Amino acid sequence: MRVQISSRHSDLPDGVMDRTRYQLQKLTRYDPDLRAAKVIFDSNKRNKSVEAILHIDGREPKVATGEGDTFQGALDQLVDRLGRMLRRGRDQKRDHQGPKLSETVSGMEE
């Protein structure tokens, strides 16, 4: 997966950039069709925020934000939200499929 990181109003330490790449790479276990991520770090006077846009093949992009006192906290919140979105999408896709063949056959015998 390709990860593009940009920063507004601040400079990012290399550790934050490496951690961002690592955390986003782990999200591919929820959806192997993840192809690219764009992450924007923003710093205000008291608040740090992170926004991410995940591009998934054949579907609408997923967008999430995270806020905190530090970039680490904002990144953790963002990754939690993205993971929840991807897990929910995976579960909805799995639950949407029809019943198994064994369930339909046993239902006909009754």
PyMOL commands that set and color helices and strands:
alter all, ss='L'
color gray80, all
select helices_A, chain A and resi 14-29+71-96+101-109
alter helices_A, ss='H'
color red, helices_A
select strands_A, chain A and resi 2-8+34-43+48-56+62-68
alter strands_A, ss='S'
color yellow, strands_A
deselect
rebuild
show_as cartoon
